[in-house]
Amino acid sequence: MSTIPDPGVPDPAAVDTTAVEPAPARLRIGRPPEMYLGAVFLTLAALPLVLIGAGLALLVGPLGTTLRQRVTEAAPGADVAQVVLAFQAGGGVLAAVGLVFVALAWLALRPRRRARTAVTVLAALEMALLVFAMVVTAPDPVSIGMTLLAGAGVALLYLPRSEEFLVAAV
């Protein structure tokens, strides 16, 4: 009497024990457009820092002339060159921080969590300083716009679709 093999059960002699199953394919999630919008918002929030910093660092045109006149009027015995040098150094630092801010905003689009964290810290610092400045002085449209752009840009980088992209890409 012969037995009929069951088609659902593999024949032990036919099973290759040396075969290795391929690794499951990684799920590819495309970069959401919100991340690009967040980087644009953060760039716009940092742009005044770059422009004001560059203007102070270079002190060209009427800005340099006005600064020298005001220092001479306010403190006639002060060394004008030292004060101008301090303004130029501060402007250079401000422009450099603004450029780093812009670079980190665009690096945050790549799957690098540290860039996103660093740009979040810079945006929070900028927002805190701007709110403090608006409390001490009067709120102005540029400061309000920079604060809103920085907050919205960071929020867009942390949306659920952005999180999914970063987790899948790592």
MARKOL-340564 format. One line per field, with one value per atom (N, C-alpha, C): residue number from 1; x negated, y, z negated; residue in three letters; atom name. Coordinates in Angstrom, 3 decimals, decimal comma. Atoms other than C-alpha are relative to their C-alpha. Layout:
// MARKOL-340564
selum	c(NUM;...)
px	c(X;...)
py	c(Y;...)
pz	c(Z;...)
mardren	c(ala;...)
drenmar	c(CA;...)
END
This chain:
// MARKOL-340564
selum	c(1;1;1;2;2;2;3;3;3;4;4;4;5;5;5;6;6;6;7;7;7;8;8;8;9;9;9;10;10;10;11;11;11;12;12;12;13;13;13;14;14;14;15;15;15;16;16;16;17;17;17;18;18;18;19;19;19;20;20;20;21;21;21;22;22;22;23;23;23;24;24;24;25;25;25;26;26;26;27;27;27;28;28;28;29;29;29;30;30;30;31;31;31;32;32;32;33;33;33;34;34;34;35;35;35;36;36;36;37;37;37;38;38;38;39;39;39;40;40;40;41;41;41;42;42;42;43;43;43;44;44;44;45;45;45;46;46;46;47;47;47;48;48;48;49;49;49;50;50;50;51;51;51;52;52;52;53;53;53;54;54;54;55;55;55;56;56;56;57;57;57;58;58;58;59;59;59;60;60;60;61;61;61;62;62;62;63;63;63;64;64;64;65;65;65;66;66;66;67;67;67;68;68;68;69;69;69;70;70;70;71;71;71;72;72;72;73;73;73;74;74;74;75;75;75;76;76;76;77;77;77;78;78;78;79;79;79;80;80;80;81;81;81;82;82;82;83;83;83;84;84;84;85;85;85;86;86;86;87;87;87;88;88;88;89;89;89;90;90;90;91;91;91;92;92;92;93;93;93;94;94;94;95;95;95;96;96;96;97;97;97;98;98;98;99;99;99;100;100;100;101;101;101;102;102;102;103;103;103;104;104;104;105;105;105;106;106;106;107;107;107;108;108;108;109;109;109;110;110;110;111;111;111;112;112;112;113;113;113;114;114;114;115;115;115;116;116;116;117;117;117;118;118;118;119;119;119;120;120;120;121;121;121;122;122;122;123;123;123;124;124;124;125;125;125;126;126;126;127;127;127;128;128;128;129;129;129;130;130;130;131;131;131;132;132;132;133;133;133;134;134;134;135;135;135;136;136;136;137;137;137;138;138;138;139;139;139;140;140;140;141;141;141;142;142;142;143;143;143;144;144;144;145;145;145;146;146;146;147;147;147;148;148;148;149;149;149;150;150;150;151;151;151;152;152;152;153;153;153;154;154;154;155;155;155;156;156;156;157;157;157;158;158;158;159;159;159;160;160;160;161;161;161;162;162;162;163;163;163;164;164;164;165;165;165;166;166;166;167;167;167;168;168;168;169;169;169;170;170;170)
px	c(-0,831;0,000;-0,880;0,817;-1,480;0,738;-0,595;-0,923;-0,141;0,004;-0,085;-0,516;0,541;-2,195;0,990;-0,862;-0,312;-0,676;0,641;-0,934;-0,325;0,260;-0,879;-1,237;1,162;-3,754;-1,189;1,166;-7,202;-0,722;0,766;-9,287;-1,297;1,219;-12,116;-1,257;1,191;-14,597;-0,145;0,039;-13,681;-0,301;0,229;-14,178;-1,498;1,414;-17,525;-0,235;0,227;-18,726;-1,076;1,062;-21,600;0,507;-0,532;-19,350;0,302;-0,242;-19,138;1,088;-1,067;-16,010;-0,531;0,450;-16,588;0,633;-0,511;-16,161;1,213;-1,171;-12,821;-0,407;0,315;-12,905;0,412;-0,315;-13,020;1,121;-1,105;-9,954;-0,537;0,467;-10,751;1,129;-0,957;-8,915;-0,643;0,526;-9,377;-0,016;0,105;-10,391;1,268;-1,243;-7,171;-0,278;0,213;-6,787;0,021;-0,024;-6,135;-1,407;1,371;-9,803;-0,686;0,563;-10,800;0,561;-0,620;-8,323;-0,576;0,619;-9,772;-1,390;1,340;-13,287;0,070;-0,166;-12,066;0,389;-0,411;-10,352;-1,193;1,163;-13,507;-1,040;0,918;-15,614;0,471;-0,545;-13,305;-0,114;0,145;-13,469;-1,445;1,414;-17,287;-0,548;0,501;-17,649;-0,270;0,338;-17,389;-1,271;1,243;-20,164;-1,216;1,117;-22,437;-0,181;0,092;-21,614;-0,440;0,393;-21,879;-1,433;1,372;-25,032;-1,012;0,914;-26,653;-0,091;0,017;-25,642;-0,854;0,828;-27,221;-1,461;1,382;-30,324;-0,724;0,639;-30,973;0,038;-0,181;-29,710;-0,276;0,169;-29,459;1,120;-1,009;-27,583;0,429;-0,479;-25,417;-0,015;0,009;-25,374;-1,311;1,302;-29,103;-0,190;0,128;-29,010;0,865;-0,911;-26,000;-0,519;0,524;-27,561;-1,177;1,159;-30,805;0,434;-0,483;-28,913;0,679;-0,710;-26,720;-0,959;0,982;-29,676;-0,751;0,723;-31,517;0,872;-0,913;-28,437;0,280;-0,359;-27,620;-1,167;1,176;-31,137;-1,165;1,046;-33,544;-1,411;1,335;-36,571;-0,207;0,085;-35,829;-0,802;0,738;-37,982;1,004;-1,012;-35,685;-0,397;0,453;-37,806;0,295;-0,275;-37,385;1,486;-1,446;-33,608;0,439;-0,335;-33,362;-0,476;0,512;-35,539;0,892;-0,900;-33,248;1,300;-1,215;-30,204;-0,261;0,332;-31,943;-0,162;0,169;-32,911;1,356;-1,345;-29,367;0,808;-0,693;-27,986;-0,500;0,563;-30,351;0,518;-0,519;-29,239;1,478;-1,421;-25,589;0,218;-0,110;-26,046;-0,397;0,427;-27,903;1,073;-1,075;-25,147;1,184;-1,085;-22,565;-0,291;0,372;-24,452;0,029;-0,073;-24,790;1,467;-1,436;-21,052;0,585;-0,510;-20,286;-0,538;0,580;-22,689;0,656;-0,636;-21,160;1,451;-1,387;-17,655;0,073;-0,008;-18,520;-0,607;0,526;-20,573;1,041;-1,050;-17,525;0,900;-0,792;-15,864;-0,577;0,633;-18,357;0,309;-0,289;-17,890;-1,108;0,963;-20,122;0,732;-0,758;-18,445;-0,735;0,733;-21,212;0,178;-0,209;-20,725;1,371;-1,347;-17,018;0,040;0,052;-17,717;-0,741;0,789;-20,355;0,778;-0,771;-18,099;1,183;-1,073;-15,322;-0,514;0,590;-17,614;-0,266;0,247;-18,682;1,298;-1,291;-15,067;0,614;-0,533;-14,019;-0,758;0,805;-16,897;0,380;-0,393;-15,967;1,371;-1,345;-12,317;0,004;0,060;-13,147;-0,615;0,627;-15,468;0,908;-0,914;-12,930;1,176;-1,093;-10,120;-0,495;0,574;-12,384;-0,188;0,203;-13,290;1,327;-1,302;-9,625;0,652;-0,522;-8,789;-0,696;0,775;-11,564;0,336;-0,361;-10,786;1,430;-1,328;-7,668;-0,068;-0,004;-6,686;0,015;0,022;-7,484;0,308;-0,407;-6,319;-1,127;1,107;-9,775;-0,253;0,228;-10,283;1,139;-1,143;-6,782;-0,067;0,111;-7,283;-1,104;1,110;-10,650;0,380;-0,410;-9,173;0,989;-0,997;-6,205;-0,610;0,641;-8,345;-0,868;0,856;-10,825;0,844;-0,865;-8,046;0,687;-0,671;-6,172;-0,981;1,000;-9,361;-0,381;0,344;-10,280;1,182;-1,180;-6,713;0,152;-0,116;-6,730;-1,044;1,023;-9,949;0,350;-0,369;-8,287;1,398;-1,298;-4,989;-0,138;0,084;-4,112;-0,581;0,555;-4,899;-1,503;1,441;-8,307;-0,693;0,551;-8,933;-0,091;0,002;-7,974;-1,136;1,074;-10,396;-1,351;1,307;-13,280;-0,238;0,161;-12,645;-0,256;0,180;-12,367;-1,341;1,240;-15,455;-1,239;1,177;-17,752;-0,373)
py	c(-1,167;0,000;1,237;-1,202;3,362;1,179;-1,206;6,655;1,162;-1,181;9,805;1,173;-1,103;12,745;1,171;-1,178;15,722;1,216;-1,131;18,805;1,156;-1,102;21,154;-0,228;0,309;19,385;-0,212;0,177;19,741;-1,300;1,232;16,662;0,345;-0,337;16,677;-0,132;0,174;15,533;1,144;-1,078;18,427;1,351;-1,283;21,191;0,262;-0,382;22,991;0,754;-0,617;23,770;1,076;-1,007;25,971;1,318;-1,232;28,530;1,019;-1,095;31,892;0,880;-0,866;33,975;1,426;-1,387;37,478;0,873;-0,928;40,339;0,728;-0,714;42,094;1,373;-1,290;45,158;1,143;-1,164;48,521;0,794;-0,816;50,627;1,372;-1,304;53,710;1,004;-1,081;56,801;1,249;-1,216;59,945;1,154;-1,181;63,218;0,833;-0,762;65,082;1,463;-1,398;68,552;0,960;-0,870;69,975;0,279;-0,198;69,488;1,105;-1,071;71,699;1,356;-1,245;74,343;0,431;-0,319;74,134;0,594;-0,535;74,705;1,404;-1,341;77,699;0,981;-0,878;79,166;0,315;-0,225;78,683;0,882;-0,854;80,280;1,452;-1,357;83,297;0,591;-0,473;83,514;0,396;-0,289;83,536;1,080;-0,967;85,882;1,380;-1,294;89,108;-0,037;0,119;87,809;0,133;-0,030;87,305;1,411;-1,328;90,669;1,077;-0,998;92,728;-0,247;0,320;90,886;0,414;-0,402;91,446;1,521;-1,468;95,111;0,574;-0,464;95,576;-0,375;0,433;93,595;0,867;-0,793;95,647;1,499;-1,421;99,030;0,901;-0,797;100,458;1,014;-1,002;103,504;0,810;-0,887;105,577;-0,638;0,659;102,961;0,258;-0,241;103,321;1,459;-1,437;107,124;0,399;-0,326;107,377;-0,555;0,592;105,019;0,810;-0,789;106,993;1,352;-1,289;110,290;-0,141;0,189;108,925;-0,321;0,309;107,511;1,258;-1,243;110,829;0,954;-0,889;112,756;-0,511;0,558;110,374;0,015;0,041;110,028;0,627;-0,682;112,655;-0,546;0,497;111,080;-1,458;1,435;107,506;-0,257;0,417;105,676;-0,557;0,358;105,519;-1,282;1,186;102,865;-1,280;1,180;100,459;-0,336;0,223;100,915;-0,563;0,484;100,426;-1,442;1,364;97,302;-0,967;0,852;95,903;-0,259;0,183;96,492;-0,927;0,854;94,849;-1,460;1,368;91,808;-0,611;0,495;91,480;-0,305;0,254;91,756;-1,250;1,219;89,056;-1,248;1,149;86,700;-0,214;0,098;87,474;-0,584;0,536;86,798;-1,476;1,401;83,549;-0,893;0,779;82,325;-0,134;0,056;83,204;-0,978;0,937;81,268;-1,453;1,352;78,230;-0,413;0,245;78,517;-0,449;0,353;78,427;-1,367;1,287;75,535;-1,161;1,070;73,475;-0,209;0,142;74,193;-0,913;0,834;72,568;-1,378;1,324;69,760;-0,829;0,718;68,876;-0,782;0,756;67,675;-1,379;1,312;64,869;-0,801;0,786;61,999;0,102;-0,218;63,482;0,664;-0,518;63,924;1,130;-1,041;66,065;1,364;-1,280;68,752;0,555;-0,461;68,899;0,484;-0,420;69,104;1,320;-1,240;71,814;1,188;-1,116;73,943;0,315;-0,244;73,511;0,837;-0,775;74,803;1,445;-1,356;77,780;0,774;-0,670;78,567;0,377;-0,310;78,373;1,164;-1,107;80,663;1,313;-1,206;83,129;0,485;-0,392;83,083;0,588;-0,527;83,607;1,392;-1,325;86,528;1,037;-0,936;88,109;0,357;-0,290;87,788;0,912;-0,876;89,316;1,415;-1,325;92,169;0,716;-0,640;92,771;0,409;-0,400;92,900;1,270;-1,164;95,413;1,217;-1,093;97,524;-0,253;0,221;97,638;-1,101;1,026;94,687;0,654;-0,508;95,298;-1,152;1,069;93,379;-0,967;0,892;91,996;-1,020;0,922;90,495;-0,995;0,907;89,050;-1,019;0,913;87,573;-1,018;0,933;86,071;-1,054;0,932;84,501;-1,028;0,920;83,027;-0,947;0,852;81,740;-1,072;0,980;80,063;-1,085;0,983;78,399;-0,920;0,817;77,235;-0,925;0,833;75,964;-1,217;1,123;73,829;-0,960;0,858;72,549;-0,880;0,790;71,430;-1,116;1,048;69,470;-1,143;1,021;67,536;-0,576;0,595;66,616;-1,520;1,467;62,888;-0,548;0,497;62,442;0,229;-0,261;64,038;-1,013;1,009;61,706;-1,360;1,285;58,696;-0,055;-0,045;59,789;-0,178;0,081;60,243;-1,379;1,326;56,934;-1,037;0,955;55,054;0,174;-0,276;56,718;-0,372;0,283;55,954;-1,434)
pz	c(0,000;0,000;0,000;-0,094;1,007;-0,608;0,592;-0,728;0,965;-0,864;1,133;-0,840;0,800;-0,014;-0,054;0,219;-1,457;0,647;-0,684;0,786;-0,953;0,934;-2,250;-0,847;0,824;-4,009;0,927;-0,870;-2,412;-0,317;0,144;-1,854;-0,727;0,741;-4,449;0,821;-0,829;-1,843;0,994;-0,993;0,491;-0,623;0,672;-2,135;-0,090;0,044;-1,783;-1,311;1,301;-5,313;0,046;-0,094;-4,089;0,580;-0,600;-2,390;-1,093;0,941;-4,140;0,600;-0,489;-3,900;0,135;-0,133;-2,584;-1,074;1,004;-5,030;0,565;-0,507;-4,812;0,540;-0,631;-2,580;-0,928;0,826;-4,367;0,642;-0,469;-4,083;0,375;-0,460;-2,009;-0,153;0,173;-3,131;0,568;-0,611;-1,094;-0,990;0,854;-2,697;0,169;-0,130;-3,485;0,361;-0,401;-1,951;-1,181;1,182;-5,422;-0,519;0,464;-6,209;0,804;-0,819;-3,275;-0,431;0,442;-4,423;-1,342;1,288;-7,945;0,180;-0,255;-6,589;0,590;-0,567;-4,567;-1,100;1,111;-7,662;-0,907;0,865;-9,748;0,690;-0,749;-6,999;-0,045;0,070;-6,920;-1,406;1,374;-10,723;-0,297;0,249;-10,624;0,911;-0,977;-7,657;-0,595;0,611;-9,718;-0,843;0,769;-11,991;0,914;-0,948;-8,998;0,554;-0,614;-7,428;-0,988;1,016;-10,619;-0,443;0,394;-11,653;1,047;-1,079;-8,257;0,084;-0,018;-8,336;-1,120;1,113;-11,763;0,194;-0,187;-10,851;1,022;-1,050;-7,745;-0,286;0,323;-9,048;1,208;-1,206;-5,576;0,106;-0,309;-4,423;-1,206;1,055;-6,712;-1,390;1,304;-9,470;-0,737;0,626;-10,152;-0,371;0,272;-9,925;-1,179;1,095;-12,236;-1,318;1,227;-14,779;-0,530;0,440;-14,877;-0,567;0,488;-15,302;-1,357;1,270;-18,091;-1,142;1,052;-20,007;-0,387;0,287;-19,703;-0,802;0,728;-20,917;-1,403;1,303;-23,788;-0,971;0,868;-25,164;0,751;-0,768;-23,815;-0,247;0,302;-25,524;0,356;-0,274;-24,403;1,276;-1,181;-21,926;1,018;-0,992;-18,883;0,731;-0,730;-17,168;-0,794;0,842;-20,117;0,005;0,000;-20,180;1,356;-1,337;-16,412;0,172;-0,075;-16,665;-0,780;0,782;-19,384;0,760;-0,800;-17,169;1,179;-1,136;-14,226;-0,442;0,511;-16,312;-0,350;0,327;-17,656;1,246;-1,261;-14,141;0,687;-0,589;-12,912;-0,690;0,752;-15,675;0,335;-0,322;-14,950;1,399;-1,370;-11,226;0,040;0,022;-11,937;-0,623;0,632;-14,281;0,959;-0,975;-11,636;1,122;-1,068;-8,968;-0,482;0,577;-11,252;-0,147;0,131;-11,943;1,342;-1,338;-8,195;0,431;-0,394;-7,595;-0,753;0,776;-10,413;0,404;-0,456;-9,147;1,215;-1,200;-5,819;-0,258;0,360;-7,382;-0,745;0,723;-9,477;0,950;-0,978;-6,263;0,245;-0,140;-6,080;-1,251;1,204;-8,449;-1,044;1,088;-11,101;-1,150;1,136;-14,447;-0,714;0,723;-15,885;0,651;-0,679;-13,239;-0,358;0,357;-14,007;-1,446;1,396;-17,731;-0,143;0,093;-17,267;0,549;-0,546;-15,063;-0,917;0,961;-17,631;-1,171;1,099;-20,376;0,442;-0,498;-18,243;0,195;-0,186;-17,362;-1,345;1,330;-21,014;-0,625;0,519;-21,981;0,686;-0,737;-19,248;-0,448;0,417;-20,264;-1,399;1,366;-23,944;-0,021;-0,039;-23,179;0,640;-0,648;-20,844;-0,908;0,932;-23,402;-1,104;1,025;-26,052;0,542;-0,604;-23,694;0,220;-0,207;-22,910;-1,310;1,310;-26,629;-0,460;0,426;-27,310;0,867;-0,907;-24,244;0,482;-0,568;-22,116;1,056;-1,064;-19,904;1,383;-1,365;-16,268;0,947;-0,926;-13,174;0,370;-0,372;-12,337;-1,112;1,120;-15,808;-0,141;0,081;-15,861;1,137;-1,142;-12,385;-0,177;0,219;-13,274;-1,042;1,045;-16,422;0,538;-0,556;-14,577;1,035;-1,004;-11,692;-0,650;0,678;-14,048;-0,666;0,658;-16,053;0,991;-1,015;-12,959;0,708;-0,666;-11,320;-0,823;0,876;-14,303;-0,110;0,111;-14,649;1,242;-1,234;-11,008;0,057;0,009;-11,576;-0,955;0,981;-14,412;0,229;-0,307;-12,724;0,095;-0,050;-12,766;1,308;-1,269;-9,054;0,065;0,042;-9,599;-0,902;0,909;-12,523;0,690;-0,714;-10,396;1,009;-0,983;-7,686;-0,672;0,658;-10,100;-0,601;0,589;-11,857;1,092;-1,090;-8,548;0,707;-0,734;-7,080;-0,790;0,832;-10,000;0,055)
mardren	c(met;met;met;ser;ser;ser;thr;thr;thr;ile;ile;ile;pro;pro;pro;asp;asp;asp;pro;pro;pro;gly;gly;gly;val;val;val;pro;pro;pro;asp;asp;asp;pro;pro;pro;ala;ala;ala;ala;ala;ala;val;val;val;asp;asp;asp;thr;thr;thr;thr;thr;thr;ala;ala;ala;val;val;val;glu;glu;glu;pro;pro;pro;ala;ala;ala;pro;pro;pro;ala;ala;ala;arg;arg;arg;leu;leu;leu;arg;arg;arg;ile;ile;ile;gly;gly;gly;arg;arg;arg;pro;pro;pro;pro;pro;pro;glu;glu;glu;met;met;met;tyr;tyr;tyr;leu;leu;leu;gly;gly;gly;ala;ala;ala;val;val;val;phe;phe;phe;leu;leu;leu;thr;thr;thr;leu;leu;leu;ala;ala;ala;ala;ala;ala;leu;leu;leu;pro;pro;pro;leu;leu;leu;val;val;val;leu;leu;leu;ile;ile;ile;gly;gly;gly;ala;ala;ala;gly;gly;gly;leu;leu;leu;ala;ala;ala;leu;leu;leu;leu;leu;leu;val;val;val;gly;gly;gly;pro;pro;pro;leu;leu;leu;gly;gly;gly;thr;thr;thr;thr;thr;thr;leu;leu;leu;arg;arg;arg;gln;gln;gln;arg;arg;arg;val;val;val;thr;thr;thr;glu;glu;glu;ala;ala;ala;ala;ala;ala;pro;pro;pro;gly;gly;gly;ala;ala;ala;asp;asp;asp;val;val;val;ala;ala;ala;gln;gln;gln;val;val;val;val;val;val;leu;leu;leu;ala;ala;ala;phe;phe;phe;gln;gln;gln;ala;ala;ala;gly;gly;gly;gly;gly;gly;gly;gly;gly;val;val;val;leu;leu;leu;ala;ala;ala;ala;ala;ala;val;val;val;gly;gly;gly;leu;leu;leu;val;val;val;phe;phe;phe;val;val;val;ala;ala;ala;leu;leu;leu;ala;ala;ala;trp;trp;trp;leu;leu;leu;ala;ala;ala;leu;leu;leu;arg;arg;arg;pro;pro;pro;arg;arg;arg;arg;arg;arg;arg;arg;arg;ala;ala;ala;arg;arg;arg;thr;thr;thr;ala;ala;ala;val;val;val;thr;thr;thr;val;val;val;leu;leu;leu;ala;ala;ala;ala;ala;ala;leu;leu;leu;glu;glu;glu;met;met;met;ala;ala;ala;leu;leu;leu;leu;leu;leu;val;val;val;phe;phe;phe;ala;ala;ala;met;met;met;val;val;val;val;val;val;thr;thr;thr;ala;ala;ala;pro;pro;pro;asp;asp;asp;pro;pro;pro;val;val;val;ser;ser;ser;ile;ile;ile;gly;gly;gly;met;met;met;thr;thr;thr;leu;leu;leu;leu;leu;leu;ala;ala;ala;gly;gly;gly;ala;ala;ala;gly;gly;gly;val;val;val;ala;ala;ala;leu;leu;leu;leu;leu;leu;tyr;tyr;tyr;leu;leu;leu;pro;pro;pro;arg;arg;arg;ser;ser;ser;glu;glu;glu;glu;glu;glu;phe;phe;phe;leu;leu;leu;val;val;val;ala;ala;ala;ala;ala;ala;val;val;val)
drenmar	c(N;CA;C;N;CA;C;N;CA;C;N;CA;C;N;CA;C;N;CA;C;N;CA;C;N;CA;C;N;CA;C;N;CA;C;N;CA;C;N;CA;C;N;CA;C;N;CA;C;N;CA;C;N;CA;C;N;CA;C;N;CA;C;N;CA;C;N;CA;C;N;CA;C;N;CA;C;N;CA;C;N;CA;C;N;CA;C;N;CA;C;N;CA;C;N;CA;C;N;CA;C;N;CA;C;N;CA;C;N;CA;C;N;CA;C;N;CA;C;N;CA;C;N;CA;C;N;CA;C;N;CA;C;N;CA;C;N;CA;C;N;CA;C;N;CA;C;N;CA;C;N;CA;C;N;CA;C;N;CA;C;N;CA;C;N;CA;C;N;CA;C;N;CA;C;N;CA;C;N;CA;C;N;CA;C;N;CA;C;N;CA;C;N;CA;C;N;CA;C;N;CA;C;N;CA;C;N;CA;C;N;CA;C;N;CA;C;N;CA;C;N;CA;C;N;CA;C;N;CA;C;N;CA;C;N;CA;C;N;CA;C;N;CA;C;N;CA;C;N;CA;C;N;CA;C;N;CA;C;N;CA;C;N;CA;C;N;CA;C;N;CA;C;N;CA;C;N;CA;C;N;CA;C;N;CA;C;N;CA;C;N;CA;C;N;CA;C;N;CA;C;N;CA;C;N;CA;C;N;CA;C;N;CA;C;N;CA;C;N;CA;C;N;CA;C;N;CA;C;N;CA;C;N;CA;C;N;CA;C;N;CA;C;N;CA;C;N;CA;C;N;CA;C;N;CA;C;N;CA;C;N;CA;C;N;CA;C;N;CA;C;N;CA;C;N;CA;C;N;CA;C;N;CA;C;N;CA;C;N;CA;C;N;CA;C;N;CA;C;N;CA;C;N;CA;C;N;CA;C;N;CA;C;N;CA;C;N;CA;C;N;CA;C;N;CA;C;N;CA;C;N;CA;C;N;CA;C;N;CA;C;N;CA;C;N;CA;C;N;CA;C;N;CA;C;N;CA;C;N;CA;C;N;CA;C;N;CA;C;N;CA;C;N;CA;C;N;CA;C;N;CA;C;N;CA;C;N;CA;C;N;CA;C;N;CA;C;N;CA;C;N;CA;C;N;CA;C;N;CA;C;N;CA;C;N;CA;C;N;CA;C;N;CA;C;N;CA;C;N;CA;C;N;CA;C;N;CA;C;N;CA;C;N;CA;C;N;CA;C;N;CA;C;N;CA;C;N;CA;C;N;CA;C;N;CA;C;N;CA;C;N;CA;C;N;CA;C;N;CA;C;N;CA;C;N;CA;C;N;CA;C;N;CA;C)
END
